[in-house]
């Protein structure tokens, strides 16, 4: 009878399991042959076990072939079985000649017909004879034996049994004395059992009369009951759970998939129920299709906790569980939940909230924030217990690190626990393993993994061939991993459920369809796509039910290991699975073509087509099909509402340029306008508030927003011009005031597109005109709310433009104007964006503390606005916070926020988005500051690659310029100047051409400038120096570098620099800078003999440079002398002497130059008055010597006498001696002079 057992076990029992589980009842099919071990047989306990199992049963199903079974009143072992059982079942003494199988029929039905629901079936002898004859032809002795009666006696006993059963037909649920084959009887048995369950045994579990809350609770209790029975866990776990709630803490239970987390919590819940003083709420994610969405979890927690409030505070049970809650609704639910928890707390009641299976949560979209729905503030008397698979670092960080949850980690199974789990699991199905079989399973290392063990036991349970069980066990426990074991499971599914009535591999097709689906796939979709009859689908579904999960009716794999196994088994080559993909595409494409564009919101078909079809086309590489789908306006708008960031990914997958995609949208947009017009023609009596083009323009708005994500302002301009054109052509076709307001809004967004592409000359005037016009309306009190909002946004955009110019104080004024309106109108997101811009202004002005304060305030606003979502604006805020910490030299904090920003932006916008590149750049700067240049280059190269993929132009994209410039800087910092030179010239040309040197990385340009000077590439050095001087706020060294380069040329070749590049400007800016003053005099005025400018300049130096004084003129005279300009030096010294007549530095330099020139007349003229004021022997000597040389001997004697007379030191110095020697020589000089003059006079007279 193994065929009948096999069909029942594999095809029908899974369906019955599902029915019973859904009602919180366990179904156990007791197989009287399979459950008897060899040991039980040898110990003569067969009859005892069989009859005792019947005592536990709610229904008896009996079926016979031709073999009557083990019988014989002379069989010693059999009679020993009778002896062991007769004390419990005394009637056995009268039937010692009957077979064990007939004993089961007697106890299950004939001894008391009707007391136990029963159905009985006898197989047609013709079927057995046919199979026996085939076996004889094959020489199959075992086959002949299985289908032959034991003897004439056994045949007669069987016939007698049939007659007695026939007499009780009216007491049976079903009877067939001649069923033709195993498949037919298995179906008859199933129908009979199903009818008995649904009409009798489970009638008290009728769910139709339940309220939604009761139905929800029933689902969770059914899950709980199913997991309680197999728990064999460590008592230490229970102790830790109890300890957690005793200390009023919260806890995260983690472990690998299938480790028994749900079973542990299910059993613990049952223990907690005994404590009537404890408020207990439990939620098992995945127990029903309505249990996996965060919004439904919060709603259920709220309703359950409300049951414990006083009667007057309870809310009535709603008629239906709301499956379409929005984010705003969830925020309200969370607020209500917080209130209820506080009320519970105020009643001094202790509460425990258990949520099992966080890893099974359904994610609404790619930017959904993990655990955003879990209350942050948990009252002190409430403990929250959560469970999830181990290895989720983000959950660990949030719960353990940030929220201070305790942690319980489920460890691998020990042998005792393995055996207990096996035993209890098998008992649920009325089965048992021999000690040897049990040992082999436990000894297998892989079965320490609870999931591996669970699958192994499940596969053993459904195996119907008792004699081949050892071989089956070996095939399971020799698998090396859970994935390999799942492959074994998949093979078994194919063997059991691939039927001849369904073409191809049913199992493969179904599992691949689940695998290829984006959000999962419904049973209806599967059956329609693959054309699966219910009779074929149901057995397979119930056989794999425990390994899949439903999210709002969509099937998905419940274990990653199963998904991996499906991929490994069925996707061995790129071509595998394409047939299924094409079938799925055809199915959803047909639905797409039938969508009603006028019914968008809430349409299930629209939603399913929009999220599945384009991603299926992306998987198969159907770019043209994908382009058609994604530019279908109904699909686009559906995605924009719920999955707007996914649109970016799909655009990129088409391989088309953005402009081509937008052109396709605009073509379809024109068709939509025509469709609206034609639809209106069908109802000419109806009046419309706007023409078709304006009605359809919501699409253009959505397109403009999406283009903003990918930073494509050129296409954005095209969109806005089209929208403006529609409005301009709609004059007299709609309310004029509304038209004008719409026009102003469109013009605002058009201006924003121009500003984004740095076309300020076009964009800023539009903003300014909008501001001018709207300010007048505001002053007149006639501005609408919509226009007031546009005014606020225009203020903000002008502020952004000013920031780009470095005019931070002026920008702040506009941001505050904008924020005033936004705050008054409750525009929280826009208010947050303004606050972020103000913070940026403070940051750029060096006030990092204030900037950080404002950024953190912005974070509070954004977390409220983007509740539950990791919007890309949050990513930008994280970048700015990171930048602030970097400016404070807190590199670890900066890196943390940059990485958070990277994750958020990449998740929302994709890894190839420019915003992601900008974060890479910031991370590269962190590494540069750590002097880890190889890592800096690695990160900045990733950033640059993103821009290169998009063919971004350095001339039109500021962020690309920053990335490019940073990469060149990192190369330069590695002293690879030659490698950087070409790209450096590229970025330098762009910055100079665009007038953007104010925003350059000055360090790069200084390094290259110095490199060019060292390399004697003076033209390139001069180009860089001039670029640096073009900045709004050049530094003194910028001027000195250029002056140095100019000074290398001969004076006649030195360029005359215009004022903004000149040292005159530098000295005007920094008059106290001595180096600039020196260079201006030394390299400019002195070489060019610009005496007046030089003297004026020296006077300014004297006035502004502290500590120089008379040396201003002394140094300048030295520079003049170095250029062989002694006369200019004397002029300088005379000027200095006017201000510092007692300065020996000036007097000494003056006398030195005149002595070198042998200008004794000049010396005497200069020194004669000096010597009257300054008692200095050297000056008197020089003056005396000059007088001698000028033949003014009396004056010389007078000057020298002053030296001689004043110095009465007995040890005279050299100067005194020189004065005396000169003084004593004067008479001789004078005599010689007289003699010479006399001779000269004679010669003159003789002539």
Secondary structure by P-SEA (a helix, b strand, c coil): caaaaaaaacccaaaaaaaaaaacbbbbbbcccccccaaaaaacaaaaaaaaaaaaccbbbbbbcccccccccccaaaaaaaaacccccccccccccccaaaaaaaaacccccccccbbbbbccaaaaaaaaaaaaaaccaaaaaaaccccaaaaaaaaaaaaaaaaacccccccccccccaaaaaaaaaaaaaaaaacccccccccccccaaaaaaaaaaaaaaaaaaaccccaaaaaaaaaaaaacbbbbbbbcccccaaaaaaaaaaaaaaccccbbbbbbcccccccccaaaaaaaaaaaaaaaccccccccccccccccccaaaaaaaaaaaaaaaaaaaaacbbbbbbbccccccccccccccccccccccccccbbbbbbbbccaaaaaaacccccbbbbbbbccccaaaaaaaaaaaaaaacccccaaaaaaaaaccccccaaaaaaaaaaaaacccccaaaaaaaaacccccaaaaaaaaaaaaaaccccccccccaaaaaaaaaaaccccccaaaaaaaacccccccaaaaaaacccbbbcccccccccaaaaaaaaaacccccccaaaaaaaaaaaaaaaaaacccccccccaaaaaaaacaaaaaaaacaaaaaaaaaaaaaaaaaaaaccccaaaaaaaaacccaaaaaaaaaaaaaaaaaaaaaaaaaccccccccccccccaaaaaaaaaaaaaaccaaaaaaaaaaaaaaaaaccccccaaaaaaaaaaaaaaaaaaaaaaccccccaaaaaaaaaaaaaaaaaccccaaaaaaaaaaaaaaaaaaaaacaaaaaaaaaaaaaaaaaaacaaaaaaaaaaaaaaaaaaacaaaaaaaaaaaaaaaaaaaacccccaaaaaaaaaaaaaaaaacaaaaaaaaaaaaaaaaaaacccccaaaaaaaaaaaaaaaaacaaaaaaaaaaaaaaaaaaacccccccaaaaaaaaaaaaaaaaacccccaaaaaaaaaaaaaaaccccccaaaaaaaaaaaaaaacaaaaaaaaaaaaaacccccaaaaaaaaaaaacccccccccccccccaaaaaaaccccaaaaaaaaacccccccaaaaaaaaaaaaaaccccccaaaaaaaaaaaaaacaaaaaaaaaaaaaaaccccaaaaaaaaaaaaaacaaaaaaaacaaaaaccccaaaaaaaaaaaaaacaaaaaaaaaaaaaaacccccccaaaaaaaaaaaaaaaaaaaaaaaaaaaaaaaaac
